């Protein structure tokens, strides 16, 4: 094992870095840029039972230190993902992958997980109960502890693979939600998803996004993400994947010191499609500078 190796829910990863769902398509699109097998793993685009066109445009807006998106879970549906997207990814990526799933009812979440559970390359499920850009699903499940616990328990009934619940920061008490999904049997927690935000076009005097609000990502939310990872680490006994504004090797170390076992890179992929590769390559020198032999030794090191 190398000095960057970590273990996430019993699965060994060459390093703790993975692109966040929705920011790396289905992975194979980046394979022309570099050998994506350098990644620890990757979380592919959120998948629902039925194909979704997503929200009407405009659905992207810039901010001073990030971006707003209201994509609305656009995806071809689970059957098409299994038939077309996963086989294409398997040709260029030879490690276990993280299947990010969402839905508009508990039954839909369960159905999507049940279908993807048969895919050999799927190593983990990342269950998105935190998307702020859809109505009747997503964040609706992630802001109520009882609902979050129930959906976790129901998904655990249909798969023996690790279930990671992706939590919303748009709650009063993140610890209460984290404890609820742990009670429901979650194997790990992923946080944070985007914060709800808005931009207004002052000339048109109306919101920039057709959806009016969108999810804020990028460097602006990094301190919020670090704080929530830190809080949840002290409250639960399961691993955490940290994400939210991570854009450098230093950010990765900070997130891991707060308590993350692995770290997802999201919006930074849009600014620099090579960012994950660069961070992985920069981590050993940073560990040398910090006099750390193995990256696993820093997990929770700030507590």
C-alpha positions in Angstrom: 0.0 0.0 0.0 1.2 3.5 -0.8 1.2 6.5 1.5 -2.0 7.9 -0.2 -4.1 4.8 0.3 -7.3 5.0 2.3 -10.0 2.5 3.0 -13.6 3.5 2.5 -16.2 1.1 3.8 -13.9 -1.9 3.3 -12.8 -1.0 -0.2 -9.2 0.0 -0.7 -8.6 3.2 -2.7 -5.2 4.3 -4.1 -5.8 7.8 -2.8 -8.7 9.7 -1.2 -9.6 11.8 -4.3 -12.7 11.4 -6.4 -14.7 13.7 -8.7 -18.1 14.6 -7.3 -21.3 13.5 -8.9 -22.5 15.9 -11.6 -19.1 17.5 -12.2 -17.4 14.6 -14.1 -20.2 13.3 -16.3 -19.9 9.5 -16.5 -16.1 9.6 -16.3 -15.2 8.3 -19.7 -15.6 11.8 -21.2 -12.4 12.8 -19.3 -10.4 9.8 -20.4 -9.1 11.7 -23.4 -7.5 14.3 -21.0 -5.6 11.9 -18.8 -5.6 8.3 -17.5 -8.5 8.6 -15.1 -7.3 5.4 -13.3 -5.1 7.8 -11.2 -8.3 8.6 -9.3 -9.2 6.9 -6.1 -12.7 6.4 -7.6 -15.4 8.6 -9.2 -19.0 9.3 -8.5 -21.0 9.3 -11.7 -23.8 11.6 -12.5 -26.9 11.3 -10.3 -29.2 8.6 -11.7 -33.0 8.4 -11.3 -35.5 5.8 -12.4 -36.7 7.7 -15.4 -34.9 9.9 -17.9 -34.9 13.6 -16.9 -34.4 16.6 -19.1 -33.9 18.7 -16.0 -34.9 22.3 -15.3 -35.5 24.9 -18.0 -32.6 27.3 -18.9 -30.9 29.4 -17.9 -29.8 27.1 -15.1 -26.2 28.2 -14.5 -25.1 31.5 -12.9 -21.7 32.7 -11.9 -20.9 34.2 -8.5 -17.8 35.9 -7.2 -16.4 32.8 -5.6 -18.3 29.9 -7.1 -21.4 29.1 -9.2 -25.1 28.5 -8.9 -26.6 25.6 -10.7 -30.2 24.4 -11.1 -29.7 21.5 -13.5 -32.4 19.5 -11.9 -30.9 16.0 -12.0 -30.7 15.7 -15.8 -29.8 12.1 -16.7 -30.9 9.4 -19.1 -32.5 7.1 -16.5 -31.1 4.0 -14.8 -31.8 1.6 -17.6 -29.8 3.7 -20.1 -27.0 4.2 -17.5 -26.7 0.4 -17.1 -27.0 -0.3 -20.9 -24.8 2.6 -22.2 -22.9 4.6 -19.7 -21.4 2.0 -17.3 -20.1 -0.1 -20.2 -18.3 2.9 -21.7 -16.8 3.8 -18.4 -15.7 0.2 -17.8 -13.6 0.4 -20.9 -11.4 3.2 -19.5 -11.7 2.9 -15.7 -10.8 -0.3 -14.0 -11.7 0.4 -10.3 -14.9 0.2 -8.3 -17.2 3.2 -9.0 -19.6 5.1 -6.8 -23.2 5.1 -8.1 -25.0 8.3 -7.2 -28.7 7.9 -7.1 -31.8 10.0 -6.4 -35.5 9.8 -6.6 -38.9 11.3 -5.9 -40.2 8.6 -3.6 -38.6 5.9 -1.3 -39.8 3.3 -3.8 -37.9 5.0 -6.6 -34.7 5.2 -4.6 -35.0 1.5 -3.8 -35.8 0.5 -7.4 -32.8 2.4 -8.8 -30.4 0.9 -6.2 -31.8 -2.6 -6.7 -31.0 -2.3 -10.5 -27.6 -0.9 -10.0 -26.7 -3.4 -7.3 -26.4 -6.0 -10.1 -23.6 -4.0 -11.7 -20.3 -5.6 -10.8 -18.3 -2.4 -11.0 -20.5 -0.5 -8.6 -18.6 -0.6 -5.3 -20.6 2.0 -3.3 -23.9 3.7 -3.5 -24.0 7.5 -2.8 -27.6 8.3 -2.1 -28.4 11.9 -2.9 -31.1 13.1 -0.4 -29.8 16.6 -0.7 -30.4 18.1 -4.2 -32.0 21.6 -3.7 -33.0 22.0 -7.4 -36.0 19.6 -7.7 -39.5 19.5 -6.3 -40.8 16.6 -4.3 -37.6 14.7 -4.0 -33.9 15.3 -3.3 -33.6 17.7 -0.4 -37.1 16.9 0.8 -35.8 13.6 2.2 -32.6 15.1 3.6 -34.1 17.8 5.9 -36.2 15.5 8.0 -34.3 13.1 10.4 -37.1 10.5 10.4 -37.4 10.5 6.6 -33.6 10.3 6.2 -33.5 7.3 8.6 -36.3 5.5 6.8 -35.0 5.9 3.3 -31.5 4.7 4.5 -33.1 1.6 6.1 -35.1 0.8 3.0 -32.2 1.0 0.7 -30.0 -1.2 3.0 -32.6 -3.9 2.6 -31.9 -4.3 -1.2 -28.1 -4.1 -1.3 -25.1 -5.5 0.6 -22.9 -2.9 -0.9 -21.9 0.1 1.2 -24.5 2.9 1.3 -23.3 6.4 1.6 -25.9 9.1 2.3 -25.2 12.5 0.8 -26.5 15.2 3.2 -27.8 18.7 2.6 -26.3 21.7 4.4 -29.6 23.4 4.2 -30.7 22.3 7.6 -30.7 23.7 11.1 -28.9 20.8 12.7 -26.6 18.7 10.5 -25.7 16.4 13.4 -29.3 15.3 13.9 -29.6 14.2 10.2 -26.2 12.5 10.4 -27.1 10.5 13.5 -30.5 9.6 11.8 -28.9 8.0 8.8 -26.4 6.2 11.0 -29.3 4.7 12.9 -30.8 3.7 9.6 -27.7 1.7 8.7 -25.7 4.1 6.6 -22.1 2.8 6.0 -20.8 6.4 5.5 -21.9 10.0 5.1 -21.1 12.4 2.2 -21.3 16.1 2.9 -21.9 18.8 1.9 -24.1 19.3 -1.1 -24.8 22.8 -2.4 -26.2 25.7 -0.4 -29.4 27.3 -1.8 -28.6 30.7 -3.4 -29.9 33.2 -5.9 -28.7 35.9 -8.3 -30.9 38.7 -9.6 -30.4 40.4 -13.0 -30.7 44.1 -12.0 -31.4 45.2 -15.6 -34.2 42.7 -16.1 -35.3 42.9 -12.4 -35.7 39.2 -12.1 -33.8 36.1 -11.0 -31.0 35.0 -13.3 -32.0 31.4 -13.0 -35.3 30.2 -14.6 -35.7 28.1 -11.4 -35.2 31.3 -9.4 -32.9 29.5 -6.9 -30.0 27.2 -7.4 -27.3 25.3 -5.6 -24.2 27.3 -4.6 -20.9 25.5 -5.0 -17.2 26.5 -5.3 -14.7 28.1 -2.8 -17.4 30.2 -1.1 -18.9 27.1 0.6 -15.6 25.5 1.7 -15.6 26.9 5.3 -19.2 25.7 5.8 -18.2 22.2 4.5 -15.2 22.0 6.8 -17.3 23.0 9.8 -20.0 20.4 9.1 -17.5 17.6 8.5 -15.9 18.6 11.8 -19.2 18.5 13.7 -20.4 15.2 12.1 -17.0 13.5 12.8 -17.5 14.1 16.5 -21.1 12.8 16.4 -21.0 9.5 14.4 -18.9 6.4 14.1 -19.0 5.9 10.4 -16.6 7.4 7.7 -17.2 10.7 6.1 -16.6 11.9 2.5 -15.9 15.6 2.6 -16.8 17.9 -0.3 -17.8 21.5 -0.9 -15.4 24.0 -2.5 -12.3 21.8 -2.5 -9.9 23.1 -5.1 -6.3 22.3 -3.9 -4.2 19.7 -2.1 -4.2 22.0 0.9 -8.0 22.0 0.9 -7.9 18.2 0.8 -5.6 18.0 3.9 -7.8 20.5 5.8 -10.9 18.5 5.0 -9.3 15.3 6.1 -8.1 16.9 9.3 -11.7 17.9 10.0 -12.6 14.2 9.7 -13.0 13.1 6.1 -11.7 9.7 5.0 -12.1 10.6 1.3 -12.6 14.0 -0.5 -14.7 14.8 -3.6 -13.8 17.6 -6.0 -16.8 19.3 -7.5 -17.0 22.7 -9.2 -13.2 22.9 -9.5 -13.5 20.4 -12.4 -15.3 23.0 -14.5 -12.5 25.5 -14.0 -9.8 23.0 -14.6 -10.5 19.5 -16.0 -7.1 18.3 -14.8 -7.6 19.5 -11.1 -8.1 16.0 -9.6 -4.9 14.7 -11.3 -3.0 17.8 -10.1 -4.1 17.4 -6.5 -3.2 13.7 -6.4 0.2 14.5 -7.8 0.7 17.4 -5.3 -0.3 15.5 -2.2 3.0 13.6 -1.5 5.1 16.8 -1.5 2.5 18.4 0.9 2.7 15.4 3.2 6.5 15.7 3.2 6.1 19.4 4.1 3.8 18.5 7.0 6.1 15.6 8.1 3.3 13.1 7.6 4.2 9.6 6.5 0.8 8.3 5.6 -2.3 10.3 4.6 -4.5 8.1 6.8 -2.7 9.5 9.8 -4.3 12.9 9.4 -7.9 11.8 9.3 -9.6 13.7 12.2 -6.2 15.2 13.1 -7.7 18.6 14.1 -9.9 17.1 16.9 
